[in-house]
Amino acid sequence: MTDSELSGPEFTGETALVASPWEVKLSFGLWLAEAILSIIGGIGAIAGAALVAAVVGLDDDAAAATVAVVVVVGILIVAVAVFRIVAAVFMLRGRVWARNTLTILGVLGLLGVFVEFQSNGAVAIAHALVAIVAIVAMYLPNSNAYFRRPFPASAGI
C-alpha cells in the first residue's frame, strides 16, 4: 500500500474536522445537536420528576414508583445521549462501528418519534428530519469513501 492511498487524520496529522468530508461533518453536527437536546430533555425529565415529588408529595406508593420510573428514564436518556456523542466523535474519525451504532440508534429513535408525535408534533417532525438527514449523510458516496479508507492498524496487512 502506497502513501498516496493512505489518507485521514491518522496519516496526515490533520484533525478529524479537517480530514473528513463535509457530509461526515454535517452528520457529526446533527448527531451532536440531537445528543445535546436529548441531554437537556433527560435533565428536564429528572427535574420534572423531582418537582412533582416536591409539589405533590410522595404519600402514595404509586406516586413514588412513578417518580422513580421517570427519573430512571431520564438517566437512561442522558446516558444514551452521552454515548451518542462518543460514537459521533469516533464516526468523525472514520470508524465504521460508530457509523453503524449511530445508524441503529437513529432508527430506534425514529421508531420513538411515533410516540413523541402524540405529545408534540412539531418537535417529533424536527427530530425525525434531523435523524434522517444525519443517517443519509453518513452513507453518501464521499462518506462511504471516507469510512472505507485504510487505517494504521490495517496498513501492514
C-alpha positions in Angstrom: 0.0 0.0 0.0 1.5 3.3 -1.0 1.4 6.5 1.0 -0.9 8.1 -1.6 -3.6 5.6 -0.8 -3.4 6.3 2.9 -5.4 9.3 4.0 -7.2 10.6 7.0 -6.2 12.1 10.4 -4.1 9.1 11.4 -1.7 9.5 8.4 -1.7 13.2 7.6 -1.7 14.7 11.1 -4.8 16.6 10.3 -7.6 16.9 12.8 -10.7 14.8 12.1 -12.7 18.0 11.4 -10.2 18.9 8.6 -9.7 15.4 7.2 -13.4 14.3 7.0 -15.7 15.2 4.1 -18.4 17.8 4.6 -21.1 15.0 4.6 -19.5 13.5 7.7 -19.1 16.9 9.3 -22.8 17.6 8.7 -23.8 14.2 10.2 -21.5 14.9 13.2 -23.0 18.3 13.8 -26.6 16.9 13.6 -25.8 13.9 15.9 -24.1 16.4 18.4 -27.1 18.7 18.3 -29.5 15.9 18.8 -27.5 14.4 21.7 -27.3 17.8 23.4 -31.0 18.3 23.1 -31.5 14.8 24.4 -29.4 15.6 27.4 -31.4 18.7 28.1 -34.6 16.6 27.7 -33.3 13.9 30.1 -32.3 16.5 32.7 -35.8 18.1 32.2 -37.5 14.8 32.9 -35.4 14.3 36.1 -36.1 17.8 37.2 -39.8 17.4 36.4 -40.0 14.2 38.4 -38.3 15.9 41.4 -40.7 18.9 41.1 -43.7 16.5 41.1 -42.3 14.8 44.2 -41.8 18.2 45.9 -45.1 19.7 45.0 -47.5 16.7 45.2 -45.6 14.8 47.9 -45.0 11.1 47.9 -47.7 9.8 50.2 -48.8 7.1 47.8 -46.6 4.2 46.8 -47.8 4.5 43.2 -46.6 8.2 43.1 -43.2 7.2 44.4 -42.9 4.4 41.8 -43.9 6.8 39.0 -41.4 9.4 40.0 -38.7 6.7 40.2 -39.5 5.4 36.8 -39.4 8.9 35.3 -36.0 9.5 37.0 -34.6 6.2 35.7 -35.9 7.0 32.2 -34.3 10.5 32.4 -31.0 9.0 33.4 -31.1 6.5 30.6 -31.9 9.3 28.1 -28.8 11.2 29.3 -26.6 8.1 29.2 -27.6 7.2 25.7 -27.1 10.8 24.6 -23.6 10.8 26.0 -22.8 7.5 24.3 -24.1 9.1 21.0 -21.7 12.0 21.5 -18.8 9.5 21.9 -20.0 7.5 18.9 -20.3 10.7 16.8 -16.7 11.6 17.7 -15.5 8.2 16.5 -17.7 8.5 13.4 -16.0 11.8 12.6 -12.7 10.0 12.8 -13.9 7.4 10.3 -14.7 4.4 12.4 -17.3 2.1 10.8 -18.5 0.7 14.1 -19.5 4.2 15.2 -21.4 4.8 11.9 -23.3 1.5 12.4 -24.0 2.3 16.0 -25.4 5.7 15.2 -27.5 4.2 12.4 -29.1 1.7 14.8 -29.7 4.4 17.4 -31.1 6.7 14.8 -33.5 4.1 13.5 -34.6 3.3 17.1 -35.1 7.0 17.7 -37.2 7.2 14.5 -39.4 4.4 15.9 -39.8 6.5 19.1 -41.0 9.5 17.0 -44.4 7.9 16.7 -44.8 8.1 20.5 -43.3 11.6 20.5 -45.7 12.8 17.8 -48.7 12.3 20.1 -47.4 14.8 22.6 -45.6 17.4 20.4 -45.9 17.0 16.7 -43.5 19.8 15.7 -40.7 18.5 17.8 -41.3 15.0 16.5 -41.1 16.1 12.9 -37.9 18.1 13.6 -36.4 15.1 15.4 -37.3 12.8 12.5 -35.8 15.2 9.9 -32.5 15.6 11.9 -32.2 11.8 12.3 -32.9 11.1 8.7 -30.5 13.7 7.3 -27.8 12.6 9.7 -28.2 8.9 8.7 -28.3 9.7 5.0 -25.3 11.9 5.2 -23.3 9.1 6.7 -23.9 6.9 3.6 -23.4 9.3 0.8 -20.6 8.4 -1.7 -17.9 10.7 -0.1 -18.8 9.4 3.3 -18.5 5.8 2.2 -15.1 6.5 0.7 -14.0 8.1 4.0 -15.2 5.1 6.0 -13.6 2.6 3.7 -10.1 4.1 3.7 -7.4 2.0 5.3 -6.4 2.6 8.9 -2.9 2.5 10.5 -3.7 -0.9 12.2 -4.5 -2.4 8.8 -1.8 -0.7 6.8 0.7 -3.6 7.3 -1.8 -6.3 6.4 
